[in-house]
Amino acid sequence: MRNYHVAVLAGDGIGPEVLAEGKKVLEAVSRLDGCFQVAFTDFPWGCEYYLKTGEMMPEDGLDVLRDFDAVYLGAVGYPGVPDHISLGGLLLQIRRGFDEYINLRPVKLLRGAPCPLQGVNREDIDMIVVRENSEGEYANVGARLYPGTPQEIALQTGVFSRKGTERVIRYAYELAKKEGKTLTSISKGNALGYSMVFWDEIFAEVGREYPEVETHSLLVDAASMFFVKDPKRFQVVVTSNLFGDILTDLGAAIAGGMGLAAGANLNPEKKFPSMFEPIHGSAPDIAGKGLANPLAAIWSVSQMLDFWGEEAWGRKVLQAIEALLAKKSALTPDLGGSAKTHEVGAALIRELEAL
């Protein structure tokens, strides 16, 4: 019997609601499989915890999480807590502390999912974005000079190390090679003459080791346009922390909305636990109303299963999501339905059982 122990950080807003359904799905998968078990440990960390204690998680939070097989995160952010506090005090701390340097975000138009683009076939939107996840523009290096004066200056420094840049690019090349797909690097070398030129050079340098992989390079502004006008040109995409964050929100918009946007924060070597999350915000305006779409949280369960080596079940969870979307019988209002959050989770489990 294989055993997996998952740390659950439900977080803020709709986080607890959507993660509750993801947990039920994972429990259903383990029951249906019969050869592995999943145990959950819940932690109350997040903005409410911050308002009580002055910190998003305890000082020894990483030590507490270190021995888990995965971290399952709901959402971070709540009115009254500045975004740089909520993000930097929990999510970014875990990503950096556990060296989760790969962020995988699928942009895939599932059967039955709404798409705002005209003339686009379902198979035209099917890409995986490999986002650098540990440094770059989110390294939080900078300074404020002459604060409160007319001469005030804010300096924000992007950090691009050879190690950090090369390993994410190499991961993307390996993924493209394994799956027989093209690889597109997205940067902004014409304006960012140090960091992005460095990125472009390493992309070309590593690429010499992968002559079988067809490659393309695009500036981020052009890539944004082609995400909308010609998404089928993208299969595997590799890009920096900031550009990956922005482009995958655009990707979510063309592939069904934020309610279908999942993300995996991976430490590929498994030296530390990896973290899986829906990438939408905490949506405090609909929290507690049963309106939140749990499908992104459930899609991240599929990613968790893949990372554990349970790929067959990862595929089945995704097939169940697609079946639910196609039937349109149990969808939340953002997808044109009237179902409550828990009703979507229950319907998806029934789809799983039918597979």
C-alpha positions in Angstrom: 0.0 0.0 0.0 1.4 3.4 -1.1 0.8 6.2 1.4 0.7 9.9 0.7 0.5 12.6 3.4 -0.7 16.0 2.2 -0.5 19.3 4.0 -3.6 21.3 3.4 -3.3 25.1 3.5 -6.9 26.1 2.5 -6.1 29.8 3.0 -8.5 32.6 2.4 -11.8 33.4 0.7 -13.0 30.6 -1.5 -9.9 28.5 -0.7 -11.5 26.3 1.9 -14.5 25.6 -0.3 -12.7 24.6 -3.4 -10.0 22.6 -1.6 -12.7 20.6 0.3 -13.9 19.3 -3.1 -10.4 18.5 -4.2 -9.8 16.5 -1.0 -13.0 14.5 -1.6 -11.8 13.7 -5.2 -8.4 12.6 -4.0 -10.0 10.4 -1.3 -12.3 8.9 -4.0 -9.4 8.2 -6.3 -7.6 6.4 -3.5 -10.7 4.4 -2.7 -11.2 3.4 -6.3 -7.6 2.5 -6.8 -7.3 0.5 -3.6 -3.5 0.4 -3.7 -2.7 3.8 -2.1 -4.0 5.9 0.7 -4.1 9.6 1.3 -4.0 11.4 4.6 -4.6 15.1 5.1 -3.3 17.5 7.8 -4.9 20.9 7.8 -3.1 24.1 8.8 -5.0 27.4 9.5 -2.3 29.6 7.9 -3.3 32.6 5.7 -4.6 36.1 6.1 -6.9 35.4 9.0 -4.0 33.8 10.8 -2.0 36.9 10.0 -4.6 39.3 11.5 -4.4 37.3 14.7 -0.7 36.6 14.9 1.1 39.2 12.6 2.5 36.4 10.4 1.1 34.4 7.5 2.6 31.2 8.9 4.7 30.4 11.9 8.4 31.0 11.8 9.0 27.2 11.7 6.4 26.7 9.0 8.7 25.2 6.5 10.1 22.8 9.0 6.5 21.7 9.8 5.8 21.1 6.1 9.1 19.5 5.2 8.2 15.9 5.5 4.9 15.9 3.7 4.5 14.4 0.2 2.7 17.5 -1.1 1.3 20.8 -0.1 -2.2 21.6 -1.3 -2.9 25.3 -1.3 -6.3 27.0 -1.7 -6.0 30.7 -2.1 -4.1 33.6 -0.5 -5.4 37.2 -0.1 -8.0 39.1 1.8 -9.1 42.7 2.2 -7.1 44.5 4.9 -4.0 42.5 4.3 -1.7 44.0 1.6 -1.0 41.7 -1.3 2.8 41.8 -0.9 2.3 40.6 2.7 -0.1 37.8 1.9 1.9 36.6 -1.1 5.4 37.1 0.3 4.6 35.7 3.7 3.2 32.3 2.6 3.2 31.3 -1.1 6.6 32.8 -2.1 8.1 31.6 1.2 7.2 28.0 0.4 8.2 28.3 -3.3 11.7 29.6 -2.4 12.2 27.6 0.8 11.4 24.3 -0.9 13.2 25.2 -4.1 10.0 24.7 -6.2 11.7 26.2 -9.2 9.3 24.8 -11.8 5.8 26.1 -12.1 3.7 24.1 -14.5 0.5 25.6 -15.8 -1.6 23.8 -18.4 -3.4 25.9 -20.9 -5.8 23.4 -22.5 -9.2 23.9 -23.9 -11.2 20.9 -22.6 -14.3 19.6 -24.4 -17.3 21.6 -23.2 -15.3 24.5 -21.8 -16.2 28.0 -23.0 -13.8 29.8 -25.3 -14.1 33.5 -26.1 -12.1 33.1 -29.4 -14.0 32.6 -32.7 -12.9 29.9 -35.2 -10.7 28.1 -32.7 -10.9 24.3 -32.5 -10.5 22.6 -29.1 -7.2 21.0 -30.1 -5.8 24.5 -31.1 -5.4 25.4 -27.4 -3.2 22.7 -25.8 0.0 24.0 -24.3 2.0 23.7 -21.1 3.7 26.7 -19.7 6.9 26.1 -17.8 7.4 29.2 -15.7 10.6 29.9 -13.7 9.4 29.9 -10.1 12.2 30.8 -7.7 13.9 34.0 -8.8 13.6 36.5 -11.7 11.4 39.5 -11.2 9.9 38.0 -7.9 13.3 37.8 -6.1 12.3 40.8 -3.9 15.6 42.5 -4.3 15.6 46.3 -4.4 15.4 49.5 -2.3 13.4 52.6 -1.6 15.6 55.7 -1.6 14.7 59.1 -0.1 11.2 57.9 1.1 8.5 60.5 1.4 10.4 63.2 -0.6 10.0 64.5 -4.1 13.2 62.6 -5.0 11.9 59.2 -3.9 13.2 56.3 -5.9 12.0 52.7 -6.0 14.5 50.1 -7.3 13.4 46.6 -8.2 16.0 44.2 -9.4 15.3 41.0 -11.3 17.7 38.1 -10.4 18.6 35.7 -13.1 21.3 33.2 -12.1 22.9 30.8 -14.6 21.8 27.9 -12.3 18.2 29.2 -12.1 17.8 30.0 -15.7 19.5 26.9 -17.1 17.6 24.4 -15.0 14.1 25.7 -16.0 15.1 25.9 -19.6 16.6 22.4 -19.5 13.4 21.1 -17.8 11.4 22.6 -20.7 13.6 21.0 -23.3 13.4 17.6 -21.6 9.6 17.9 -21.5 9.4 18.9 -25.2 11.7 16.1 -26.1 9.7 13.5 -24.1 6.4 14.5 -25.6 7.6 15.2 -29.1 6.4 18.8 -29.0 7.8 22.2 -30.0 9.3 24.6 -27.5 8.9 28.3 -27.5 10.9 30.7 -25.3 9.3 34.0 -24.4 11.4 36.9 -23.2 12.0 40.6 -23.9 15.6 40.9 -24.9 15.0 44.0 -27.0 14.3 46.1 -23.9 15.8 44.2 -21.0 19.4 44.1 -22.2 20.9 42.2 -19.3 18.4 39.7 -17.9 16.5 38.8 -21.0 19.5 38.7 -23.3 21.1 36.4 -20.7 18.0 34.3 -20.9 18.0 34.1 -24.7 21.7 33.1 -24.7 21.1 30.3 -22.3 18.1 29.1 -24.2 20.3 28.9 -27.4 23.2 27.3 -25.4 21.1 24.5 -23.9 19.3 24.0 -27.2 22.5 22.8 -28.8 22.1 19.6 -26.7 18.6 19.0 -28.0 18.8 19.2 -31.9 15.7 17.1 -32.2 13.5 19.7 -30.5 11.9 22.4 -32.8 12.3 25.7 -31.1 10.9 29.2 -31.4 11.7 32.5 -29.6 9.2 35.3 -29.1 9.1 38.7 -27.4 6.5 38.7 -24.7 4.3 41.4 -26.4 4.2 39.4 -29.6 3.5 36.2 -27.6 0.6 37.8 -25.9 -0.9 38.7 -29.3 -0.4 35.1 -30.6 -1.9 33.6 -27.5 -5.1 35.1 -28.7 -4.7 35.2 -32.5 -2.9 31.9 -33.1 -2.7 29.8 -29.9 -2.0 26.5 -31.8 1.5 27.7 -32.4 2.3 27.0 -28.7 2.9 23.5 -27.3 5.6 23.8 -24.6 6.4 27.3 -23.5 9.2 28.4 -21.2 9.4 31.9 -19.7 10.4 33.9 -16.7 8.6 34.3 -13.4 6.8 37.5 -14.2 6.0 36.8 -17.8 4.8 33.3 -17.0 2.5 34.6 -14.3 0.9 37.1 -16.7 0.7 34.9 -19.8 -1.0 32.0 -17.9 -3.8 34.3 -16.8 -4.3 35.2 -20.4 -4.1 31.5 -21.2 -6.8 30.8 -18.6 -9.0 33.4 -20.3 -8.9 31.6 -23.6 -9.3 28.1 -22.1 -12.4 28.5 -20.0 -11.6 31.0 -17.4 -9.8 31.2 -14.0 -12.1 28.5 -12.6 -10.2 26.0 -14.8 -6.7 27.3 -14.1 -4.5 24.9 -12.2 -0.8 25.1 -11.2 2.0 22.9 -9.9 5.0 24.3 -8.0 7.5 21.5 -8.4 10.8 20.5 -6.8 11.6 17.9 -9.5 14.3 16.2 -7.4 11.7 15.6 -4.6 14.2 16.9 -2.0 11.3 19.0 -0.7 7.5 18.7 -1.1 5.9 20.2 -4.1 2.9 22.4 -3.9 -0.3 22.2 -6.0 -2.9 25.0 -6.3 -5.7 26.6 -8.3 -4.2 29.8 -9.6 -7.2 32.0 -9.2 -7.5 34.5 -6.4 -9.3 34.2 -3.1 -12.5 35.9 -4.5 -13.7 37.1 -1.1 -16.8 38.6 -2.6 -18.3 35.2 -3.3 -16.7 33.3 -0.4 -19.2 31.2 1.7 -21.9 31.4 -1.0 -21.3 28.1 -2.7 -20.6 29.9 -6.0 -16.9 29.0 -6.3 -15.8 26.8 -9.1 -13.7 23.8 -7.7 -12.6 22.5 -11.0 -9.2 24.3 -11.0 -8.5 22.9 -7.5 -9.5 19.4 -8.8 -7.3 19.8 -11.9 -4.4 20.5 -9.5 -5.2 17.2 -7.8 -4.6 15.6 -11.3 -1.2 17.3 -11.4 -0.4 16.0 -7.9 -1.3 12.5 -9.0 0.9 12.8 -12.0 3.9 14.0 -9.9 3.5 11.1 -7.6 3.7 8.7 -10.5 -0.1 7.9 -10.5 -0.4 9.2 -14.0 -3.3 6.9 -15.0 -5.4 8.5 -12.2 -4.2 11.9 -13.2 -5.6 11.4 -16.7 -8.9 10.0 -15.3 -9.4 13.0 -13.1 -8.9 15.3 -16.2 -11.3 13.1 -18.2 -13.9 13.4 -15.5 -13.6 17.2 -15.5 -14.0 17.1 -19.3 -17.0 14.9 -19.1 -18.6 17.2 -16.5 -18.0 20.2 -18.8 -19.5 18.4 -21.8 -22.7 17.4 -20.0 -23.1 20.8 -18.5 -25.4 19.3 -15.8 -23.4 20.4 -12.7 -21.5 23.6 -13.4 -21.1 26.8 -11.3 -22.4 30.2 -12.5 -19.0 31.2 -14.0 -19.4 28.4 -16.5 -23.1 29.1 -17.1 -24.6 26.7 -14.6 -26.4 27.0 -11.3 -24.7 24.2 -9.3 -23.2 24.8 -5.9 -19.5 24.1 -5.2 -20.2 20.9 -3.4 -22.6 19.7 -6.1 -19.8 20.0 -8.7 -17.5 18.0 -6.6 -20.1 15.3 -6.0 -20.9 15.1 -9.7 -17.2 14.8 -10.7 -16.8 11.9 -8.3 -19.7 10.2 -10.0 -18.0 10.7 -13.4 -14.8 9.2 -11.9 -16.7 6.2 -10.7 -18.2 5.7 -14.2 -14.8 5.7 -16.0 
